């Protein structure tokens, strides 16, 4: 608060206010004086506010000030955000209301002056809609809006001119200097004409000089036209070179344009476009739709609390455990047919990913090529449209053509790679089909042979044993395997499985107990969490109430401190005034000759001096009035005398010029006689 008061006092003591305040005198102002100071600051911002608040009602004063503050976009502080309380404080001249306004205004006086000035022209009138239905009023209002827009344009131009560095004083000085130069030139022309008139054939020489000047101007215009034509010729040559290069490129492209190549190119484009339409774009569209649906679903759901988040986390954990169980079951099952097809599936997925990446690269290359063609076309249009634009030089054109050729070579290379990958993909698909057919035929033959031998399912058991045991790799190399060895191996595998199950049985029991324990702990945790949340909510409400009480008490303390300081300051001021009154009374009553002069005596002496001074000035005024007519006549006589002397001076100069001309003529006559 003290910093705010210091700033206000400093600004009021400066130009243009010059109030000569200090902190004590400013703080001791009554409500009317404080409002008058506020009105003076507002009148400095807007001259329409320059009124005496004692001559108008408080309601009118508050309405006028509130309207201007609203125009200036003033926002009261948090304590006075209510409009009614703010206006009531403004009516009563409350310091907590007026001081922030003064501080805010004095910080930005130039900007607020500009805002107030513009508000007079840009604040549109609020006309009800039913009045605008009248044609005359509607047309007038439209004209008013057009004038407002025109004012905006002119104001922007004025601000631009002010900020551009030109000023009216400089322009006036330039105009004055140019007029002086003009007068000097006219005088020189007159002198030269006087000197030229002495020559016998001066009219012919002037005509020849004029024709020479005209021919020089014509020569300059022809030189300028020649330069323009050279520039246009250079531009046309550049365009011819570009067209020749385009023709050369088109011929090179047409050299390879055989029906087979065109058909192959069209087939490749059709294949690429069909792939984009049938596979890539539907997938992207489906993914985008799924994302949009998910986003819409998320946006439509209500806000989630902590309990909802915890419930979702629990569901996620349950789903994760189910997924892990399914993965374990799948790993234990290990279907041999799926294992055989895994390799082909991986190859197919790799090829699909490569295909998608190459398609994206091809699309990007096409977009870059189209952008380069558009840029080239735009530059051609710019070069054709105006000869003032910058054209492409030879080096730039070569660089651009080289860049386009490199991009074209890259495009052809990528397209060839895509064609090779497509061919490889087709070969792999066919290979996969052939291998599947052979595998099915071999499986059927093997089943028939096993049925004939009475060992149906032998191949399945053999494959399972090959995956489970490492011993199978050694037994495969032996050709003399028997059914007894296979049965022993099966018994060993069964025994291993039984051992694993027996080893896992106690662990599974412990896991079940732990799951039950986990459920109990979760229930207990939920109960404890609910208790904690209720307790925390109660404590939070108590804390907020205590904070509000502390805030109110602090505000009371601040108000009481302000009141205490105010009362102390006022008491000191009153004591000083009482002391000054006592000293004045003592000086007035005492009869000591060496006493200090009383203020009354000083003021009386000053009044007497001012009266004497006023009497002297009135006498001087009377003398001036009496001698005014004679002085004016004397002044007129002096001006006439000055004109007469000026006329004589001009006549003297003319006589001297005539004598010099006569001398020149006599000298020329003598020279002719001598010749």
C-alpha positions in Angstrom: 0.0 0.0 0.0 2.8 2.4 0.8 4.5 1.8 -2.5 1.2 2.5 -4.2 0.8 5.8 -2.4 4.4 6.8 -3.2 3.8 6.1 -6.9 0.6 8.2 -6.9 2.2 11.1 -5.1 5.2 11.1 -7.5 3.1 11.1 -10.6 0.7 13.8 -9.3 3.7 16.1 -8.5 5.0 15.8 -12.1 3.7 17.3 -15.3 0.9 18.0 -16.2 -0.7 17.8 -12.7 1.9 19.7 -10.4 -0.1 19.0 -7.2 2.9 19.4 -4.8 1.8 16.7 -2.5 3.6 14.5 0.1 2.4 11.3 1.7 0.9 13.1 4.7 -1.0 15.8 2.8 -2.2 13.3 0.2 -3.4 10.9 2.8 -5.2 13.7 4.8 -7.4 14.7 1.8 -11.1 14.5 2.4 -13.5 12.6 0.1 -14.4 15.6 -2.1 -10.8 16.6 -2.7 -9.8 13.0 -3.5 -12.7 12.7 -6.0 -11.6 16.0 -7.6 -8.1 14.7 -8.0 -9.5 11.6 -9.6 -11.6 13.7 -11.9 -8.5 15.8 -12.8 -6.6 12.7 -13.9 -9.6 11.5 -15.9 -9.9 15.0 -17.5 -6.2 14.7 -18.5 -7.1 11.4 -20.3 -10.4 12.6 -21.7 -10.9 16.5 -21.8 -14.7 16.0 -21.7 -14.4 15.1 -18.0 -13.0 18.5 -17.1 -15.8 19.6 -14.7 -16.0 20.7 -11.0 -17.6 17.8 -9.1 -19.1 20.3 -6.6 -21.3 21.6 -9.4 -22.9 18.2 -10.2 -24.8 15.6 -8.2 -22.9 12.5 -6.8 -25.0 10.2 -8.9 -24.1 12.0 -12.1 -20.4 12.0 -11.1 -20.3 8.3 -10.4 -22.2 7.5 -13.6 -19.8 9.6 -15.7 -16.7 8.2 -14.1 -18.0 4.6 -14.2 -18.8 5.0 -17.9 -15.3 6.3 -18.7 -13.6 3.5 -16.6 -15.7 0.9 -18.3 -14.5 2.4 -21.7 -10.9 2.2 -20.5 -11.3 -1.5 -19.5 -10.7 -0.9 -15.8 -11.3 -4.0 -13.6 -11.6 -3.4 -9.9 -9.5 -5.5 -7.5 -10.8 -8.7 -6.0 -12.1 -7.0 -2.9 -14.4 -4.6 -4.9 -15.4 -6.9 -7.8 -19.1 -6.3 -6.9 -20.5 -3.4 -9.0 -22.8 -2.0 -6.3 -20.1 -2.0 -3.6 -17.6 -0.4 -6.1 -20.1 2.4 -7.0 -20.9 3.0 -3.4 -17.2 3.3 -2.6 -16.8 5.7 -5.5 -19.7 7.9 -4.3 -18.3 8.1 -0.8 -14.7 8.7 -2.0 -13.4 5.6 -0.2 -9.6 5.4 -0.3 -9.5 1.6 -0.9 -11.6 2.3 -4.1 -10.0 5.5 -5.4 -6.3 4.7 -4.7 -6.2 1.6 -6.9 -8.0 3.6 -9.7 -5.4 6.4 -9.5 -2.6 3.9 -9.4 -3.9 2.1 -12.5 -4.6 5.3 -14.4 -1.2 7.0 -13.7 0.7 3.9 -14.8 -0.7 4.1 -18.4 -1.8 7.7 -19.1 -0.6 7.8 -22.8 -2.2 4.5 -23.8 -5.5 5.5 -22.0 -5.5 8.9 -23.8 -5.3 7.0 -27.1 -8.1 4.6 -26.0 -10.3 7.4 -24.9 -9.8 9.3 -28.1 -10.6 6.2 -30.2 -13.6 5.4 -28.0 -15.3 8.6 -29.1 -15.4 7.3 -32.7 -15.3 3.5 -32.4 -17.9 2.9 -29.6 -20.9 1.9 -31.7 -24.4 3.1 -30.6 -26.6 0.4 -29.2 -29.8 0.6 -31.3 -32.7 -1.8 -30.6 -33.4 -4.3 -33.3 -37.0 -3.1 -33.7 -35.8 0.4 -34.6 -33.5 -1.0 -37.3 -36.5 -2.4 -39.2 -37.1 1.1 -40.4 -35.4 1.6 -43.8 -34.2 5.1 -43.1 -32.8 4.2 -39.7 -31.2 1.1 -41.1 -29.5 3.0 -44.0 -28.3 5.7 -41.6 -26.9 3.0 -39.2 -25.1 1.3 -42.1 -23.6 4.7 -43.2 -22.5 5.1 -39.6 -20.8 1.7 -39.6 -19.0 2.5 -42.9 -17.8 5.8 -41.4 -16.5 3.9 -38.4 -14.6 1.5 -40.6 -13.2 4.4 -42.6 -12.0 6.1 -39.5 -10.2 2.9 -38.5 -8.5 2.9 -41.9 -7.5 6.5 -41.8 -6.3 6.2 -38.2 -4.1 3.2 -39.1 -2.6 5.2 -42.0 -2.0 8.2 -39.8 -0.2 6.0 -37.2 1.8 4.4 -40.0 2.9 7.9 -41.2 3.7 9.0 -37.7 5.9 5.9 -37.1 7.5 6.1 -40.6 9.8 9.0 -39.5 8.2 11.8 -41.4 6.9 14.8 -39.5 4.9 17.9 -40.6 7.7 20.2 -39.3 10.3 18.5 -41.5 8.0 18.6 -44.5 7.3 22.3 -43.9 11.0 23.0 -43.7 11.5 21.1 -47.0 8.8 23.1 -48.7 10.2 26.4 -47.4 13.7 25.4 -48.6 12.3 24.4 -52.0 10.4 27.7 -52.3 13.6 29.6 -51.5 15.5 27.6 -54.1 12.7 28.3 -56.6 13.0 32.1 -55.9 16.7 31.9 -56.3 16.4 30.0 -59.6 13.8 32.5 -60.9 16.2 35.3 -60.1 19.1 33.6 -61.8 16.8 33.0 -64.9 15.9 36.7 -64.9 19.5 37.7 -64.7 20.5 35.3 -67.5 17.6 36.4 -69.7 18.8 40.0 -69.3 22.3 39.1 -70.3 21.0 37.0 -73.2 18.8 39.7 -74.5 21.9 41.6 -75.5 22.8 38.9 -78.0 21.5 39.5 -81.5 20.2 35.9 -82.3 19.3 34.8 -78.8 15.8 33.5 -79.8 17.4 31.1 -82.3 19.9 29.9 -79.8 17.2 29.3 -77.1 15.2 27.3 -79.7 18.3 25.2 -80.5 19.0 24.7 -76.8 15.4 23.6 -76.3 15.6 21.1 -79.2 18.9 19.8 -77.7 17.2 19.2 -74.4 14.3 17.4 -76.1 16.7 15.2 -78.1 18.6 14.3 -74.9 15.3 13.3 -73.2 14.4 11.3 -76.3 17.8 9.6 -76.2 17.3 8.7 -72.6 13.9 7.2 -73.3 15.3 5.2 -76.3 18.2 3.9 -74.1 15.7 2.8 -71.5 13.6 1.1 -74.2 16.7 -0.6 -75.5 17.5 -1.9 -72.1 14.0 -3.2 -71.6 14.1 -4.9 -75.0 17.5 -6.5 -74.1 16.0 -7.8 -70.9 12.9 -9.2 -72.7 15.2 -10.8 -75.3 17.2 -12.4 -72.5 14.0 -13.6 -70.9 12.7 -15.1 -74.1 16.0 -16.9 -74.7 15.8 -18.4 -71.2 12.2 -19.5 -71.9 13.4 -21.0 -75.2 16.1 -22.9 -73.4 13.6 -24.2 -70.9 11.2 -25.3 -73.6 14.0 -27.0 -75.6 15.0 -28.9 -72.4 11.3 -29.9 -71.9 11.1 -31.0 -75.5 14.3 -33.0 -75.1 13.0 -34.6 -71.9 9.7 -35.4 -73.6 11.5 -37.0 -76.6 13.7 -39.1 -74.3 10.6 -40.2 -72.4 8.8 -40.9 -75.7 11.8 -42.9 -77.0 11.1 -45.7 -74.4 7.3 -45.3 -74.9 6.7 -48.6 -76.7 3.3 -50.3 -76.4 4.8 -53.0 -74.2 6.4 -50.4 -71.8 3.3 -48.3 -71.7 1.2 -51.4 -71.0 3.6 -52.5 -68.3 3.6 -49.1 -66.8 -0.2 -48.9 -66.8 -0.4 -52.4 -65.3 2.0 -51.3 -62.5 0.0 -48.2 -61.8 -3.2 -50.2 -61.8 -1.7 -52.7 -59.5 -0.5 -50.0 -57.2 -3.8 -48.1 -57.2 -5.8 -51.4 -56.7 -3.5 -52.2 -53.7 -4.0 -48.7 -52.3 -7.8 -48.9 -52.8 -8.4 -52.5 -51.7 -5.8 -53.0 -48.9 -4.0 -50.0 -47.6 -6.7 -47.3 -47.6 -9.4 -49.5 -46.2 -7.1 -50.5 -43.3 -6.2 -46.9 -42.6 -9.9 -45.9 -42.9 -10.9 -48.7 -40.5 -8.2 -47.7 -38.0 -9.3 -44.1 -38.2 -12.9 -45.0 -37.7 -12.0 -47.2 -34.7 -10.0 -44.4 -33.2 -12.9 -41.9 -33.8 -15.4 -44.3 -32.2 -13.1 -44.9 -29.2 -12.6 -41.1 -28.8 -16.4 -40.5 -29.0 -17.0 -43.2 -26.5 -14.4 -41.7 -24.1 -15.8 -38.2 -24.6 -19.4 -39.4 -24.0 -18.5 -41.2 -20.7 -18.8 -39.2 -17.5 -15.8 -38.1 -15.5 -14.2 -41.0 -13.6 -13.2 -40.9 -10.0 -10.5 -42.6 -8.1 -12.8 -45.7 -7.4 -13.6 -46.0 -11.1 -9.9 -45.9 -12.0 -9.1 -48.5 -9.4 -11.9 -50.7 -10.8 -10.6 -50.4 -14.3 -7.1 -51.3 -13.1 -8.5 -54.4 -11.4 -10.2 -55.4 -14.6 -7.0 -54.9 -16.6 -5.1 -57.1 -14.1 -7.8 -59.9 -14.4 -7.7 -59.7 -18.3 -3.8 -59.8 -18.2 -3.9 -62.9 -16.0 -6.4 -64.6 -18.4 -4.2 -63.7 -21.4 -1.2 -65.2 -19.7 -3.1 -68.4 -18.9 -4.2 -68.7 -22.6 -0.6 -68.2 -23.7 0.5 -71.0 -21.4 -2.2 -73.3 -22.7 -1.2 -72.5 -26.3 2.5 -73.2 -25.5 1.6 -76.5 -23.9 -0.6 -77.5 -26.8 2.0 -76.7 -29.6 0.0 -77.7 -32.7 2.5 -79.2 -35.3 0.6 -77.8 -38.3 0.8 -74.3 -36.9 4.5 -74.7 -36.2 5.1 -75.7 -39.9 3.1 -72.8 -41.2 4.8 -70.3 -38.8 7.8 -69.9 -41.1 5.5 -69.1 -44.1 3.4 -66.8 -42.1 6.4 -64.9 -40.9 7.7 -64.6 -44.5 4.3 -63.5 -45.7 4.1 -60.8 -42.9 7.6 -59.6 -43.7 6.6 -59.3 -47.4 3.4 -57.4 -46.5 5.3 -55.0 -44.3 7.9 -54.4 -47.1 5.0 -54.0 -49.5 3.4 -51.4 -47.3 6.6 -49.5 -46.7 7.5 -49.4 -50.4 4.0 -48.3 -51.3 4.4 -45.4 -48.8 7.8 -44.5 -50.3 6.3 -44.6 -53.8 3.4 -42.3 -52.7 5.9 -39.9 -51.1 8.0 -39.9 -54.2 5.0 -39.2 -56.3 3.9 -36.3 -54.0 7.5 -34.8 -54.2 7.5 -35.1 -58.0 4.1 -33.4 -58.2 5.2 -30.7 -55.9 8.4 -30.1 -57.9 6.3 -30.0 -61.1 3.9 -27.5 -59.5 6.9 -25.3 -58.4 8.4 -25.5 -61.9 5.1 -24.5 -63.4 4.7 -21.7 -61.0 8.1 -20.3 -61.8 7.4 -20.5 -65.5 4.2 -18.6 -65.0 6.0 -16.0 -62.9 8.7 -15.6 -65.6 6.0 -15.2 -68.2 3.8 -12.9 -66.2 6.3 -10.1 -65.4 9.7 -9.3 -66.6 10.5 -7.8 -63.2 10.5 -11.2 -61.4 13.7 -13.1 -60.8 14.2 -15.8 -63.4 16.1 -19.1 -63.2 19.7 -18.8 -64.3 21.6 -21.4 -66.2 23.3 -22.9 -63.1 20.1 -23.0 -61.2 18.3 -24.6 -64.1 21.0 -27.3 -64.4 20.9 -27.9 -60.7 17.1 -28.2 -60.8 17.2 -30.5 -63.8 19.8 -32.7 -62.2 17.8 -32.9 -59.0 14.7 -33.9 -61.0 16.7 -36.5 -62.9 18.0 -37.9 -59.6 14.5 -38.1 -58.2 13.2 -39.7 -61.4 16.0 -42.3 -61.2 15.2 -42.9 -57.6 11.5 -43.3 -58.5 12.3 -45.8 -61.2 14.6 -47.7 -58.9 11.9 -47.9 -56.2 9.3 -48.9 -58.7 11.6 -51.7 -60.0 12.1 -52.8 -56.4 8.4 -52.9 -55.8 7.9 -54.9 -58.9 10.6 -57.4 -57.8 9.0 -57.7 -54.4 5.6 -58.2 -55.9 7.1 -61.0 -58.1 8.9 -62.5 -55.2 5.7 -62.3 -53.2 3.8 -64.1 -56.0 6.5 -66.8 -56.2 6.4 -67.3 -52.4 2.6 -67.6 -52.5 2.8 -70.2 -55.2 5.6 -72.0 -53.3 3.5 -72.0 -50.2 0.6 -73.5 -52.1 2.8 -76.2 -53.7 4.4 -77.1 -50.3 1.0 -77.3 -48.7 -0.3 -79.6 -51.4 2.8 -81.8 -51.1 2.6 -81.8 -47.3 -1.1 -82.9 -47.5 -0.3 -85.6 -50.1 2.6 -86.9 -47.9 0.5 -86.9 -44.8 -2.2 -88.9 -46.6 0.3 -91.5 -47.8 1.9 -91.7 -44.4 -1.5 -92.3 -42.7 -2.3 -95.0 -45.3 1.1 -96.7 -44.6 0.6 -96.4 -40.9 -2.9 -97.9 -41.2 -1.5 -100.8 -43.2 1.3 -101.4 -40.7 -1.1 -101.1 -37.7 0.6 -98.1 -36.2 -1.9 -95.2 -36.9 -0.8 -91.9 -35.3 2.8 -92.9 -35.3 4.0 -89.8 -37.2 2.2 -87.4 -34.8 3.8 -89.1 -31.9 7.1 -89.0 -33.5 6.9 -85.2 -34.2 5.8 -84.5 -30.7 8.7 -86.5 -29.3 11.1 -84.6 -31.7 10.0 -81.3 -30.2 10.0 -82.4 -26.5 13.2 -84.3 -26.2 16.7 -83.7 -27.5 17.3 -87.4 -27.7 15.0 -87.6 -30.7 17.7 -86.0 -32.9 20.1 -88.9 -32.1 17.3 -91.5 -32.6 16.4 -90.0 -36.0 19.8 -90.8 -37.3 19.3 -94.5 -36.5 17.4 -96.4 -39.1 16.6 -99.5 -37.0 14.1 -98.1 -34.6 11.5 -100.4 -33.1 8.2 -100.0 -31.5 9.6 -101.1 -28.1 12.0 -98.1 -28.1 9.2 -95.8 -29.0 7.0 -97.2 -26.1 9.9 -96.8 -23.7 10.4 -93.2 -24.8 6.7 -92.6 -24.3 6.9 -94.1 -20.9 9.9 -91.8 -20.0 8.0 -88.8 -21.3 4.9 -89.8 -19.3 7.0 -90.2 -16.2 8.6 -86.8 -16.7 5.2 -85.3 -17.1 3.9 -87.0 -13.9 7.0 -85.8 -12.0 6.4 -82.2 -13.3 2.7 -82.4 -12.3 3.6 -83.8 -8.8 6.2 -81.0 -8.4 3.7 -78.4 -9.5 0.8 -79.7 -7.4 1.9 -78.1 -4.0 2.8 -74.9 -5.8 -0.6 -74.7 -7.4 -2.2 -75.3 -3.9 -0.1 -72.5 -2.4 -1.1 -70.3 -5.4 -4.8 -70.9 -4.7 -4.3 -70.1 -1.0 -2.5 -66.9 -2.0 -5.2 -66.0 -4.4 -7.8 -66.3 -1.6 -5.6 -64.3 0.6 -5.2 -61.7 -2.1 -9.0 -61.4 -2.4 -9.3 -60.9 1.4 -6.6 -58.3 1.3 -8.3 -56.5 -1.5 -11.6 -56.4 0.4 -9.8 -55.1 3.5 -7.9 -52.5 1.4 -11.2 -51.2 -0.1 -12.7 -50.8 3.4 -9.7 -49.0 4.7 -9.5 -46.8 1.7 -13.2 -45.8 2.0 -12.5 -44.9 5.7 -9.4 -43.0 4.7 -11.3 -41.0 2.0 -14.1 -40.2 4.4 -11.7 -39.0 7.1 -9.7 -37.0 4.5 -12.8 -35.3 3.2 -13.8 -34.3 6.8 -10.3 -33.0 7.5 -10.3 -31.1 4.2 -13.6 -29.4 5.0 -12.3 -28.5 8.5 -9.1 -27.1 7.0 -11.1 -25.0 4.4 -13.2 -23.5 7.2 -10.1 -22.7 9.3 -8.4 -21.1 6.3 -11.5 -18.9 5.7 -11.5 -17.9 9.4 -7.8 -17.1 9.3 -8.2 -15.1 6.1 -11.1 -13.0 7.6 -9.0 -12.4 10.8 -6.0 -11.3 8.7 -8.2 -8.9 6.8 -9.5 -7.5 10.0 -6.0 -7.1 11.3 -4.9 -5.3 8.1 -7.9 -2.9 8.3 -7.3 -2.2 12.0 -3.6 -1.5 11.3 -4.5 0.9 8.5 -7.0 2.6 10.7 -4.4 2.8 13.5 -1.8 4.3 11.2 -4.4 6.7 9.8 -5.5 7.9 13.3 -1.8 8.3 14.4 -1.1 10.4 11.3 -4.2 12.5 11.7 -3.3 13.1 15.4 0.2 14.2 14.4 -1.2 16.6 11.8 -3.7 18.1 14.3 -1.0 18.5 16.9 1.2 20.3 14.4 -1.7 22.6 13.4 -2.5 23.3 17.1 1.2 24.1 17.7 1.3 26.4 14.7 -1.9 28.2 15.9 -0.4 28.6 19.4 2.8 30.1 18.0 0.8 32.5 15.8 -1.3 33.6 18.8 1.8 34.1 20.9 3.5 36.1 18.2 0.4 38.2 17.7 -0.1 39.0 21.4 3.5 39.6 22.6 4.9 43.1 22.6 8.6 42.1 22.2 10.2 44.3 19.4 12.4 41.4 18.3 9.5 39.0 18.0 9.0 36.9 15.0 6.5 38.4 12.5 3.1 36.8 12.6 1.7 35.2 9.5 -1.1 37.8 9.6 1.3 40.7 9.4 3.3 39.0 6.6 0.1 38.5 4.6 -1.1 42.1 5.3 2.3 43.4 4.1 2.1 41.3 0.9 -1.4 42.5 0.3 -0.3 46.2 0.6 2.6 45.6 -1.7 0.3 43.9 -4.3 -2.2 46.8 -4.0 0.6 49.3 -4.7 1.8 47.3 -7.6 -1.7 47.1 -9.0 -2.1 50.9 -8.6 1.2 51.5 -10.6 0.1 49.1 -13.3 -3.3 50.8 -13.7 -1.5 54.2 -14.0 0.8 52.7 -16.7 -2.2 51.3 -18.5 -3.9 54.7 -18.4 -0.7 56.3 -19.9 -0.6 53.7 -22.7 -4.2 54.2 -23.6 -3.8 58.0 -23.8 -0.7 57.7 -26.0 -2.0 54.9 -28.2 -3.4 57.0 -31.1 -0.2 59.2 -31.4 2.0 56.1 -31.3 0.0 54.4 -34.0 0.3 57.6 -36.2 4.0 57.6 -35.6 4.3 53.9 -36.4 2.4 54.5 -39.7 4.8 57.4 -40.6 7.8 55.1 -39.9 6.3 52.4 -42.2 5.7 54.9 -45.0 9.3 56.2 -44.6 10.5 52.6 -44.8 8.6 52.0 -48.0 10.0 55.2 -49.5 13.6 54.2 -48.6 13.0 50.8 -50.1 11.7 52.4 -53.3 14.8 54.6 -53.5 17.1 51.6 -53.0 15.4 49.7 -55.8 15.7 52.7 -58.1 19.4 53.0 -57.3 20.0 49.3 -58.1 18.2 49.6 -61.4 20.3 52.7 -62.3 23.5 50.7 -61.5 22.3 47.8 -63.7 21.5 50.1 -66.6 25.0 51.7 -66.3 26.6 48.2 -66.4 24.5 47.2 -69.4 25.6 50.5 -71.2 29.2 49.7 -70.4 28.9 46.2 -71.9 27.3 47.6 -75.1 30.0 50.2 -75.4 32.7 47.5 -75.0 31.1 45.2 -77.6 30.9 48.2 -80.0 34.6 49.0 -79.5 35.5 45.3 -80.1 33.5 45.3 -83.4 35.1 48.5 -84.5 38.5 47.0 -83.8 37.6 43.9 -85.7 
